[in-house]
Amino acid sequence: MTRLSVEMLAADTVEPITSAGHAQLGIAAVAGIAVIVLLITKFKLHAFLALTVGSLALGAFAGAPLDKAITSFTTGLGSTVAGVGVLIALGAILGKLLADSGGADQIVDTILARAKGRAMPWAMVLIASVIGLPLFFEVGIVLLIPVVLMVAKRGNYSLMRIGIPALAGLSVMHGLIPPHPGPLVAIDAVKANLGVTLALGVLVAIPSVIIAGPLFSKVAGRWVDAPVPERMLPPRASEELENRPGFGATLATMLLPVVLMLSKALVDIVVDDPAKMVQRVFDVIGSPLIALLAAVIVGIFTLGRPAGFSKERIAGTVEKGLGPIAGILLIVGAGGGFKQTLIDCGVGQMVLDISKDWSIPALLLAWLIAVAIRLATGSATVATVSAAGLVAPLAADMSTTHTALLVLAIGAGSLFFSHVNDAGFWLVKEYFGLSVGQTLKTWSVMETIISVVAGALVLLLSLVI
């Protein structure tokens, strides 16, 4: 299914908590998002608090009783954290093991030793994409930026030629590939198949990152000729270690959860009989929880032990990995609460009702909604979870592949034109020592290219599968 039609059936939804009409619901949705944007941008309020207040404001503007609005928000927050909270925690632990053990440095050094000259931007895409699989975007930046700066400085490369491909690799992973929080929440909201979404996400990600990374970096290098900021050249994280895990073991550990989840998707396609033991086994080992848990346990032995970590050091690494994700968990949870408030107020059904007669692809509508929320809030994660809540009814009659493409359309839209209300914008600006204008011409344009290319590929795939 690629187009909305009059015959589309409405999704099964609970009775709305308000009797407001379409006009009032539309105003309430816009007002709720506006409150979130104002609190984040003008008053610099933490996104968790802004989403909480915005959800209650949405309920108030929609005429919902306050107690029901609170229940909707807390229900959405709880179900979202229950669904993805453990996965976020496991991903954070794996990322911390990767960084502290020197495994990330081992992969970086191995690839860079084999890449020279024109191959270097492609090597940076590969490094960032592989490392970006288990890491959050902000963590990936912190981990990769010292490498980017040292490569540019020692090899006398243009900072943009090295930096843009690395940022593109991280960003594409963040927006399109589970187990990152945004795609996971969208998968849960529209009831998509994780394995199929992962497989199609990789298919969309490869050309997107090539165009926005190595190819665009040539243009970005001409637009902005920025020197490497000396103050941002810290020592490598693993310089204190006497030993580091091997390249093969590190790579295998990082790719283990992806392989397990893809294996489950493949078995589902080939076997297609839930009663058979082989499918039941892969349903377990290919679930995100087991796949990431297995990678963490394997990582303790393949990353921590070779680095000489004692049991106490491994326990400390795990604990430190969990600390920084508290804010991420709360933001993702509050985004889920906002999403549930949208649904319970009837905004999602309103979008479905209004758009029935539109001659516009459902996937394009999902992309446009995510773009609008991204531009307004500055957060790819907030854009993903909010848009997923709004367009969830559109998935009611979709096939498995098109439901997965709906997730990818939302993810692609959530990456559109990062600007001054996005924390990632300021991270890139400060780490690369750029002005606001230079950041807009490089980072912001790169994000837009990813969004547009990925969105176009999703629409193209919807026509052929």
Secondary structure, DSSP 4 states (H G I P E B T S, - for coil): --B--TTPPPP--PPPS----HHHHHHHHHHHHHHHHHHHHTS---HHHHHHHHHHHHHHHTT--HHHHHHHHHHHHHHHHHHHHHHHHHHHHHHHHHHHTTHHHHHHHHHHHH--GGGHHHHHHHHHHHHHTTS-HHHHHHHHHHHHHHHHHHHT--HHHHHHHHHHHHHHHHHHSTTSHHHHHHHHHHT--HHHHHHHHHHHHHHHHHIIIIIHHHHHHHH--PPP-GGG-PPPTTTT-S----HHHHHHHHHHHHHHHHHHHHHHHHT--TTSHHHHHHHHHTSHHHHHHHHHHHHIIIIITTTT--HHHHHHHHHHHHGGGHHHHHHHHHHHHHHHHHHHHTHHHHHHHHHTT--SBHHHHHHHHHHHHHHHH--HHHHHHHHHHHHGGGGTT--HHHHHHHHHHHHHHTTS---TT-HHHHHHHHHHT--HHHHIIIIIHHHHHHHHHHHHHHHHHHHH-
